Amino acid sequence: MNTETNKPILVWALWGGALLLLGLAFRGSIDEMMTTWTKREEYSHGFFIPCISAYLLWIRRHELTWVGEVRQSLAGLGLLVIALLLLVLGGLATVKTLEQYGLILALFAIFTAAFGTQGLRTGAVPLLFLIFMVPFPDFILNNLSSKLQLISSWLGVEFIRACDIMVYLEGNVIDLGVYKLQVVDACSGLRYLFPLASLAFLCAYLFKGPFWQKLLIFLSSMPLTIFMNSFRIGVIGVLVDNWGTDMAEGFLHDFEGWAVFLLCMVLLFVEMRIFSRISGRRLSMNELVQIPEEWGRAESRMPPAVLNISVYAVLCLVVLGGLASEKFKGREDIIPQRKAFLHFPTQLGDWRGHNDYLTQYYLNELKLTDYVIVNFVQQGTRNSINFYSAYYQSQRKGAVVHSPRSCIPGDGWQIVSFEQREFPEMRVGDDSIKLSRAIIQKGDSRQLVYFWFHQRGRQVTNEFLVKWYLFYDAITLNRTDGALIRLVTPVDKVEDISLADKRLQDFMKSLLPVLPEYLPGKNVVPTAPSAG
């Protein structure tokens, strides 16, 4: 016999203790998540998510039944093993997002161990709602933000033109002639998207209608955000054109943001009203989203507590997972020995160059360890090449290599052509060169761009593959250093692009033999951390 029904205090104490131990094991990822909620407006709603989830579970407590046998908890125990494995792997690679999703999976696991798969059917959606409290990794946020900036800028300019105002768009810069407005990260729409997506998910859950309508209600949050954010940018452009740049600053700017978010909510409810009419129901606005009466019945009580010995297995697993995670959290990155870019030569073959430098604004944004910019000119010709490399000795805590694909459009350049190429005859260390090749254009100006990522001896072109190798090497090599190499050459209007290709490839033959001194390969001599 493995159940007892007369010890409710002991049952609650054991399962409550399991949750407390779980919070202790995941405390690092919880702290970082709460820090993000505090510092990033996109996730300032994160504090409300667990409260809403807990409330939705509480009002449906009468539908839950404690499981009485270990076999009914096996699914939960299996999920808990996977969740704790994510905790350990996230600690090894210092990928907090992996740990945070592991925390949500662990809550699913403990809920299933306590109430079985039948109880999980009741609690699945409230627990799934917790996903909205987990911040996206920085590289996804940066890429998403840059794409939303471009879309919002374009739609906003179309609105300004519809108001019969002359305007010119260069990337994220809206040129009104007298005034120029830059659509920065804060205006990308992410501040609306994440809170609105959370609200849309909750509304879809509580909306009385078929599944396809619920799905559309949730999915509509993104186009609604993009459209309304573009409308806001367009309105700001019109106001600035008529009354000056004060219209894009201070209280009015912030008020417009709140007004747009509230309007998004109104449109969401209008959409639900339309769906209710389609389904043949004539619901008023305050009836569209309601908690079903049967969920909150006054006589609702938790069923009699049952002591299932699986709770002891949960406690043991959480303790073991937490101890294993703590063992690896103290690991410090191996910092490889390398020569600082300060000593990078300004003469490569018949190419002569002079150094250039980034402003403090870009240094703050890029968070790099070391970098070099050299503008090279070939002797006896007008051929010029801009060489840039950014090195990161550790990419664990938000300092990650930025892809030119995200940065190029923001400067007003359009990517006309993009492809990957490999040059087996050219090598850095033991690895052949694989690079991304882009032709970019702004007005009548053209440029040819080569770039690739140097990741601990590998030459990689795919941004997502970069993240995979970063995760893999953090675990297996205890290293997360890496670099970006970028070459840019201007292309004259009448110049054949193949000549520009030959120019960059000839330059690379002089460049590549020099790089290994500055960009560590797979086998390195460790040294103390240094900013280079």
Protein Blocks (a to p, Z undefined) as FASTA:
>chain_A
ZZdfklmklmmmmmmmmmmmmmmmmmmmmmmmmmmmmmmmklmmmmmmmmmmmmmmmmmm
mmpccdfbfklmmmmmmmmmmmmmmmmmmmmnopaklmmmmmmmmmmmmmmmmnojmlmm
mmmmmmmmmmmmpccdfklmmmmmmmmmmmmmmmmmmmmmmnopacddehjaccehjacc
dddfklnopmmmmmmmmmmmmmmmmpgcdfklmmmmmmmmmmmmmmmmmmmmmmmmmmmm
mnojklmgcjllmmmmmmmmmmmmmmmmmmmmmmmmmnopacdfklmpccdfklmgfklc
cddddddfklmmmmmmmmmmmmmmmmmmmpccdddddddfklpcfbehjaccddddddfk
lmmmnopabdcddddddehiabdcdddddddfbfklopacddfklmmmmnopacfbdcdd
ddfkbcehjbccddddddddehjbccdddddddeehiacfblklmmmmmmmmmmmnopab
dcdddddddddfklcfklmmmmmmmmmmmmmmmmmmmmccfbdcdddddeZZ
